[in-house]
Amino acid sequence: LTPRLGAANPEAMSTSDSAPYELFYWPSIPGRGEFVRLALEDAGATYLDVARLPASQGGGVPAMLALLKGGGTGLVPFAPPFLRVGPLVLAQSTNILHYLGPRLGLAPSDEGARAELNQLALTLADLVAEVHDTHHPVATGLYYADQKPEALRRTTSFVKERLPKFLGYFERMLERAGASAEGLLGSHSYVDLGIFHVLAGLDYAFPRAMVAQSPKIPGLRALAARVAARPNVAAYLASPRRLAFNENGIFRRYPELDLE
Ligand SMILES: N[C@@H](CCC(=O)N[C@@H](CS)C(=O)NCC(=O)O)C(=O)O
C-alpha cells in the first residue's frame, strides 16, 4: 500500500511548513473515514492514512488506539475517524470536513453558506447512522448474528420509508440549486463527495432497493457520476488506496436484508 504522499496540490498542505495531514481510521473498511479521504484525495492534499501504514513507519491500529487512549495533544477523540493537524486532533467526520472544507477549496467562503453545507453534511451523516442501524438495531456491541430478526424489521422500515425520504430530500436540494449547478450548494463541495460515497455504499448494501429508487434520483445519479469522473477522484478510485465495501463496515450486503 502506498500512502498518499507527494502533493499533487501543494496549496493543500496542512500547515505552512507542509506537514501532511494525518488521517486515522480503521484500515479495512471505507466507513466514515471515506468522507475525509475523498476530500483529501479530491483536493490533491498530502496526507498519511496512518492506521494503514506499517508500525515501522509509526502506523498501524496501535498508533490509532494510542491516541484514542489519550496519548496525544488536544482533545481525545471518542471514535475514529480523526484527523491530526499539528497539535489539533479533530474527530467527528462532519466536523473534520467543516474544518478541511475551506482549506481544501471544497467549501464556500461565505459563513452562512458554510453553515448550510454543514447542515447538508450532518443530514448525510444521519442517513449513514441509520444505515448502520439496519444491521445493528439493538446494540453496536453485539454481532449482526445476534440481532437478525430486529435487523430485518429495521431494514424493512428503512427501505420503505427512510431511504426514499433521505434520497428525495437530497434530490430536491439539488433541484433547488438549479440545472447549471455543479453540486448541492451550487459549486462543487465536500458534500457532493459525500453523496458519491453514500450512493456507492447504498448500491452495495441494498442493490434491489436502489434499482427501485434510481429513477427518482436522476440528479443525484448524475452528480455521483460527475464526482467519479473528477481526475483526482478517478485516480483514487483506481488506486489501492480505495478500500472495498465489506461486511465489517457500515454498508454491508446481507442477501436477507436486500429488500425491494
Ligand atoms: N459521529 C461520529 C461517529 C464515529 C463512529 O461511530 N465511528 C465508528 C467507526 S465508523 C467507531 O469506530 N466507533 C467506535 C465506538 O463508537 O465505540 C462520526 O461521524 O465520526
The ligand as a Tripos MOL2 file, in Angstrom:
@<TRIPOS>MOLECULE
LIG
   20    19     1     0     0
SMALL
NO_CHARGES

@<TRIPOS>ATOM
      1 N1        -20.4950   10.6170   14.6920 N.3       1 LIG1
      2 C1        -19.1850   10.0390   14.5360 C.3       1 LIG1
      3 C2        -19.3150    8.5340   14.6110 C.3       1 LIG1
      4 C3        -17.9930    7.8680   14.7950 C.3       1 LIG1
      5 C4        -18.1420    6.3590   14.8010 C.2       1 LIG1
      6 O1        -19.1930    5.7920   15.1400 O.2       1 LIG1
      7 N2        -17.0530    5.6760   14.4320 N.am      1 LIG1
      8 C5        -17.0750    4.2340   14.3600 C.3       1 LIG1
      9 C6        -16.4520    3.7580   13.0890 C.3       1 LIG1
     10 S1        -17.3190    4.4280   11.7020 S.3       1 LIG1
     11 C7        -16.3250    3.6490   15.5350 C.2       1 LIG1
     12 O2        -15.2040    3.1940   15.4310 O.2       1 LIG1
     13 N3        -16.9840    3.6640   16.6850 N.am      1 LIG1
     14 C8        -16.4460    3.1460   17.8980 C.3       1 LIG1
     15 C9        -17.3900    3.4420   19.0460 C.2       1 LIG1
     16 O3        -18.4080    4.1200   18.8300 O.co2     1 LIG1
     17 O4        -17.0970    2.9540   20.1420 O.co2     1 LIG1
     18 C10       -18.5480   10.4990   13.2190 C.2       1 LIG1
     19 O5        -19.2850   10.9290   12.3080 O.co2     1 LIG1
     20 O6        -17.3240   10.4750   13.0710 O.co2     1 LIG1
@<TRIPOS>BOND
     1     1     2 1
     2     2     3 1
     3     2    18 1
     4     3     4 1
     5     4     5 1
     6     5     6 2
     7     5     7 1
     8     7     8 1
     9     8     9 1
    10     8    11 1
    11     9    10 1
    12    11    12 2
    13    11    13 1
    14    13    14 1
    15    14    15 1
    16    15    16 2
    17    15    17 1
    18    18    19 2
    19    18    20 1
@<TRIPOS>SUBSTRUCTURE
     1 LIG1         1 GROUP 0 **** ****
